[in-house]
Amino acid sequence: MRLRALFAGLAVAGLLAGCVPSDEGSDIILGPGAAASDPSNAATFQTACERRGGEWRNVGRGGLMTCFTTPKDAGKYCTKSTDCSTECLARSNTCAPIQPLYGCNELLDASGRRGTLCVD
């Protein structure tokens, strides 16, 4: 149960950190209301995403847009989360191929223990 709370806390922190456009760092997530209230918001976030090599795409059915990037260590062998800049996938023992990860994924924590993280 502690592991689930840790992963949930990390997911929330990641989402909150992603609300500011920048050339490096966090994910950019824009909901439909943000773009509607100021159409330049979407263009600003999309430009920042593409400048850092990301791909600006829809996420799920909720109309959210986010910036998907490929981490530098994507596909690298890992045995715990600290081996990766993002997440260590438990099934393949590799660093995540894309950031952010959506859906349910089995991950390895900092001690190498398995846990499931679901983000939608």
N, C-alpha and C positions, 0 to 999 in steps of 0.2 A: 504494500500500500504506500509506503514511503517513496518508493521509486516512481509510482504513478504521480504522486504529488510533486516530486522534483521535476519530472518531465512536463507536467502541466504548467508549473511555474516558469520553466524555461521557455515554453511555447508562448505564454502570455508576454513575457519580457521581450521576446523576439518580435512579436507583433507590435508592441508599443514602441520599440526602438525603430521600427520601420516606417514611422510616419513623417520623417524628415528627408527631403531629397538631398542626396550628396553624391559625389563622384565615387566614393568608396563606402564599404561597410554594409549597413543593414538593408533589409528588403524594403521595397516601397509598395504599400498597399493603399489603394484608393477605392472607396465605396462609391456607389452610383450617386449619392447625394452630394458628395464633395465635387464631383465633376459637373453636376448640374448647377450648383450654386455659383461656380466660377469655372467656366470652360477652360481657362488657361491653366488651371491646376493639372488637368490630365496631361496637357502638352508638356508642362514643366517636369512632372514626374517621369513621363515617358522619355523625354530628352535626357534626363539624368540617368535613367536606367540604361538606355542605349549607349550613352557615353562611356559607361563602365563595362560595356560588352554584354549587357543583359538583353533579355527578350521580354517585352511588355505584352502580357497575355491575360485573358479572362481566367478567373479561378472559380470553378464550380458553377452552380446555378444562381448564385446570389448577385451577380453583376459586379463583383469585385474585380479590380484589375491589380496585378502585381508584377514585380520585376523578377524574372527567373534568371539565375546566373549559374554558371558551371564553376564550382570551386577549383582552385589550383591543384588540390590533392584528390580530386574525383577519381574513384577506382583504385586508389592506393590500399594495400592490405592494412587492416587494423584489427586490434583485439579489444580496444576500449575507446570511449569517446574522445579522450584527450589525444589520441593518435591522429585525429582529424580536425580540420578547421570548422567543420559543420557537425555531421552525425556519422557514427559508425553503424552500418547496417549489419544486423545480427546474422541474417541468412547467408550473406555472401562474404562477411568479414571484410567489407570494403567501405571506403569513405563515400558518402552520398554523392551521386552523379549530378545532382541539381539542388539548388537552394532557392526558396524554401521547399521543404517536403510537405506535401499535402496527402491526406488519406491516412490510413493506419499503417504504421511501419514498426517492425521489431528492431529495436536499437540496443546497442551495448552502452552502459553507463561508464563513468570514470573508473569503476572497479572491474569492468568487463562483464557485469551481470546483465542478463536480458530483461527487457521491458518493452511494452507496446505503447507507442505514442500515436494518438489520433488527432489530426488537425484538419478542420474543414473550413 
